[in-house]
Amino acid sequence: MSEKKISPLGRSWEEAEKELFTPEEIAASELRVAIIGELIKARQEKGLTQQKLGELCGVRQTHIARMERGETVPNLNTLLKILAPLGKTLVLANLTQQ
């Protein structure tokens, strides 16, 4: 029998999250986390500091740092600027199962 971990507040984060946010909001949040995680990974794989990446793409290091910490969400133009020196691109894919 598996036991459910209960926080001091009496419920798990997953339960609270489902009460506080819509499924669409949860999906959008998870997608943002995944995208930022991939950007951080690509930056580190290239051996770039936030400062150097900022110089290469014309985005201030402080903005990159806030984005990586999840404190700000980059707009599409900023995201595309950051992707270029990382050798990455944005791809839209159909997520529906066939």
FENKACOR-V27217 format. One record per run of one state. SS is the DSSP state (H for helix, E for strand, - for the rest). FROM is the first residue (numbers start at 1). TO is the last residue. If there is no record, write none. Layout:
# FENKACOR-V27217
ss:SS from:FROM to:TO
ss:SS from:FROM to:TO
This chain:
# FENKACOR-V27217
ss:- from:1 to:12
ss:H from:13 to:20
ss:- from:21 to:22
ss:H from:23 to:45
ss:- from:46 to:49
ss:H from:50 to:57
ss:- from:58 to:60
ss:H from:61 to:68
ss:- from:69 to:75
ss:H from:76 to:85
ss:- from:86 to:98
